[in-house]
Amino acid sequence: MPANFKAELVACFGQPVAENPTAPMQEAAFQALGLNWRYLTVEVAPERLGDAIRGLRAFGMRGGNFTIPHKVAVMQHLDEISPDASIIGAVNTVRREGDRLIGENTDGKGFLRALRTDGRMDPAGKRFVVLGAGGAARAAVAELALAGAAEVLVLNRSTERGERMVADLAAKTGARILFEPWRGVYAVPPGFDVLVNATSIGMHPDGDAIPPVDLSAAQPNLLVCDVVINPPDTRLLRAARARGLKALDGLSMLVYQGVIGFELWTGQTPPERVMLAALRKALEIG
């Protein structure tokens, strides 16, 4: 057999993108499976997004990730959008199918897989409190609704933004999604199964911050999740464990989001532990 030196390419497109830790995680998985694939990290200004997509097509790239500020704008350049990405209204992963580019959203899917695998909880029939109404919250709420959650209560400081998101997702999914303005400290009442911090509160460099929530009245089996990845062991998660509650960190969600992307691009199952180890090393987490 003649030698084949052609590498298959995927990439992360965003601005800023220098601190995005996805490349080490995906490259480690490619190497572990002996795949001649490369993951590039590419800075793309908003006004050059169309050029970047044309380059992706011209190079025959197998797909890519799209991060801030491209998750919505990229949709107009694609041939098809998956049903759940259409509901969420954003795309973070693109896969190639023949000559067609298909937009997916793996953010919420990564959260669901982490919930089921590491949190050991099936969302069907469960009640959730979600803090925030940004992109991470929207993806999580949409996927929870599609997975059969009994109720999702969204808290957000901006009433207009929160009500708009809840009304849109409730109409598109038919699920029971409610909104409550976030004023002062929110006391999580008994009866809820999961609390999700989908805000950036507690993220580096403000790692000492904690969302204003009171866990004292929560039911004993409440699962507390945090999407923040740096630091992964946030004050919120430490407070939950101090009360004997279960905790799920953002690294699990990011790894599973990457796992799903890997599966979409390659059709193969990546080594999750290898990806997690590479991610922790990239973030300098012991």
C-alpha positions in Angstrom: 0.0 0.0 0.0 1.3 3.5 -0.8 1.9 5.8 2.1 -1.0 8.2 2.9 0.2 11.5 4.4 -3.2 13.3 4.2 -4.5 14.3 7.6 -8.2 14.8 8.2 -8.9 18.3 9.7 -11.3 19.7 12.2 -11.0 23.1 13.9 -12.4 25.4 16.5 -13.4 28.8 15.1 -13.9 31.8 17.5 -12.7 35.1 18.8 -11.0 35.1 21.2 -10.0 31.5 21.0 -6.4 31.3 22.3 -7.5 29.9 25.7 -10.0 27.3 24.4 -8.8 23.9 25.8 -10.6 21.7 23.2 -7.6 21.0 21.0 -5.5 19.1 23.5 -8.6 17.0 24.5 -9.4 16.1 20.9 -5.8 15.6 19.8 -5.3 13.2 22.7 -8.3 11.1 21.5 -7.1 11.0 17.9 -3.6 9.8 19.0 -5.1 7.2 21.4 -7.1 5.7 18.5 -4.2 6.0 16.0 -6.2 8.4 13.7 -4.3 10.8 11.4 -6.6 13.7 12.3 -5.6 17.2 13.4 -7.6 19.7 15.5 -6.8 23.3 14.8 -7.6 26.4 16.9 -8.4 29.3 14.5 -9.0 32.9 15.3 -11.8 34.2 13.1 -13.2 37.7 13.3 -17.0 38.0 12.9 -16.8 39.7 9.5 -14.6 36.9 8.2 -16.9 34.0 9.2 -18.2 33.4 5.7 -14.6 33.2 4.4 -13.8 30.7 7.2 -16.8 28.5 6.2 -15.8 28.6 2.5 -12.2 27.6 3.5 -13.6 24.7 5.6 -15.5 23.5 2.5 -12.5 24.1 0.2 -10.1 22.2 2.4 -12.5 19.3 2.7 -12.4 19.6 6.5 -14.5 17.1 8.4 -16.2 19.7 10.6 -15.5 21.9 13.5 -16.5 23.7 16.6 -17.9 27.2 16.6 -17.6 29.3 19.8 -18.2 32.9 20.8 -19.2 35.0 18.8 -20.1 32.6 16.0 -22.7 30.2 17.4 -25.7 31.9 15.9 -24.1 33.6 12.9 -22.7 30.3 11.6 -26.2 28.9 11.0 -26.8 31.0 7.9 -23.8 29.4 6.2 -24.8 25.8 6.7 -26.8 23.4 4.6 -28.9 21.9 7.4 -29.5 22.4 11.1 -30.4 19.5 13.4 -33.8 19.7 15.1 -32.5 20.3 18.6 -30.0 23.0 17.4 -32.9 24.7 15.7 -34.8 24.8 19.0 -31.8 26.1 20.9 -31.1 28.6 18.1 -27.3 28.1 18.1 -24.7 25.7 16.6 -21.5 24.8 18.3 -20.5 21.8 16.2 -20.5 21.3 12.4 -20.2 17.9 10.8 -19.7 17.0 7.1 -22.0 14.6 5.4 -20.9 14.3 1.8 -20.7 17.8 0.5 -23.2 19.1 3.1 -22.4 20.9 6.3 -24.8 20.1 9.1 -25.0 22.2 12.3 -25.4 20.5 15.7 -25.4 21.7 19.3 -23.5 19.4 21.7 -23.6 21.8 24.7 -26.9 20.5 26.0 -26.2 17.0 24.9 -22.9 17.0 26.8 -24.7 18.2 29.9 -27.3 15.4 29.5 -24.7 12.7 29.1 -22.8 14.0 32.2 -26.1 14.0 34.1 -26.9 10.4 33.1 -23.4 9.0 33.3 -21.6 10.8 36.1 -24.6 12.2 37.9 -26.4 8.8 37.6 -29.7 10.5 36.9 -32.3 10.1 34.2 -33.8 13.6 33.6 -37.2 12.1 32.6 -39.8 13.0 35.2 -37.4 15.1 37.3 -37.7 18.7 38.4 -34.9 21.2 37.7 -33.9 24.7 38.7 -31.6 26.4 36.2 -29.7 29.6 37.1 -29.2 31.9 34.2 -30.7 32.6 30.7 -27.6 32.7 28.5 -26.4 30.3 25.9 -25.4 27.5 28.3 -28.7 27.8 30.1 -30.7 27.8 26.9 -28.9 24.6 25.6 -29.4 22.8 28.9 -33.1 23.8 29.3 -33.9 22.8 25.7 -32.3 19.3 26.1 -33.9 18.7 29.5 -37.3 19.6 27.9 -36.7 17.2 25.0 -35.5 14.5 27.5 -38.8 14.5 29.3 -38.1 16.6 32.4 -41.3 17.1 34.4 -40.5 20.8 35.1 -37.7 23.2 34.5 -37.7 26.5 36.6 -35.4 29.2 35.2 -34.1 31.9 37.4 -32.5 35.0 35.9 -31.8 38.6 37.1 -33.0 40.1 33.8 -36.7 39.4 33.7 -37.1 40.3 30.1 -34.4 38.0 28.9 -35.5 35.1 31.1 -39.2 35.4 30.2 -38.3 35.6 26.5 -36.2 32.4 26.6 -38.7 30.5 28.6 -41.6 31.4 26.4 -39.7 30.5 23.3 -38.5 27.1 24.5 -41.9 26.2 26.1 -43.6 26.9 22.8 -41.1 24.9 20.8 -40.9 21.9 23.1 -44.3 21.8 24.7 -42.6 21.2 28.1 -43.4 22.7 31.4 -40.8 25.5 31.6 -41.4 28.3 34.1 -39.6 31.6 34.9 -39.0 33.3 38.2 -37.0 36.6 38.6 -33.8 36.1 40.6 -34.0 38.5 43.5 -31.6 38.2 46.4 -30.8 34.8 47.7 -32.8 32.0 46.2 -33.8 29.2 48.7 -34.0 25.9 46.8 -37.2 24.3 48.0 -37.8 20.6 48.6 -39.2 18.8 45.6 -36.5 19.7 43.1 -34.1 17.0 42.0 -31.4 19.1 40.3 -29.9 22.6 40.6 -27.9 23.8 37.6 -25.6 26.9 37.7 -25.6 27.9 34.0 -24.0 31.3 34.8 -20.4 32.3 34.8 -20.5 33.1 38.6 -17.5 31.4 40.2 -15.4 31.4 37.0 -11.7 32.4 37.0 -10.5 35.0 37.9 -13.4 35.4 40.3 -13.2 31.9 41.6 -14.3 32.9 45.1 -17.7 34.0 43.9 -20.8 31.8 44.5 -24.3 32.1 43.1 -26.6 33.5 45.8 -28.6 30.3 46.6 -29.6 28.7 49.9 -29.4 25.0 50.0 -30.5 24.5 53.6 -34.1 23.5 52.7 -33.2 21.4 49.6 -34.1 17.7 49.6 -31.3 15.4 50.7 -30.8 13.8 47.3 -30.5 17.1 45.4 -27.8 17.0 42.6 -26.0 20.3 42.2 -24.4 20.9 38.8 -22.1 23.7 37.7 -21.1 24.5 34.1 -18.0 26.5 35.2 -14.8 24.6 34.2 -12.1 26.8 35.6 -12.0 26.1 38.5 -13.9 22.9 38.2 -14.3 22.6 42.0 -16.4 25.8 42.5 -17.5 27.2 45.8 -21.1 26.2 44.9 -20.1 22.5 44.5 -18.0 22.6 47.7 -21.0 24.1 49.6 -23.2 21.3 48.2 -20.9 18.6 49.3 -20.6 20.2 52.7 -24.3 19.6 53.1 -24.0 16.0 52.0 -25.5 16.8 48.5 -24.2 15.3 45.3 -22.2 17.5 43.0 -21.4 17.4 39.2 -18.7 19.7 37.8 -18.3 21.4 34.4 -15.4 19.3 33.3 -17.7 16.3 32.9 -20.0 18.3 30.7 -17.2 19.7 28.5 -15.6 16.3 28.1 -18.9 14.7 27.0 -19.6 17.6 24.7 -16.2 16.8 23.1 -16.9 13.1 23.0 -20.2 13.7 21.1 -18.4 15.9 18.6 -15.7 13.3 18.1 -18.4 10.7 17.5 -20.1 12.9 15.0 -16.9 13.6 13.0 -15.2 10.2 13.1 -18.0 7.7 13.7 -15.8 6.2 16.4 -16.1 6.1 20.2 -13.2 8.1 21.9 -11.5 7.2 25.2 -13.2 9.5 27.6 -10.6 9.1 30.4 -7.8 10.1 28.0 -9.8 13.2 27.0 -10.5 14.1 30.6 -6.8 13.7 31.5 -5.7 15.9 28.6 -8.3 18.5 29.5 -7.1 18.6 33.2 -3.5 18.9 32.0 -4.3 21.7 29.6 -6.1 23.6 32.4 -3.3 22.8 34.8 -5.7 21.0 37.2 -4.1 18.4 39.4 
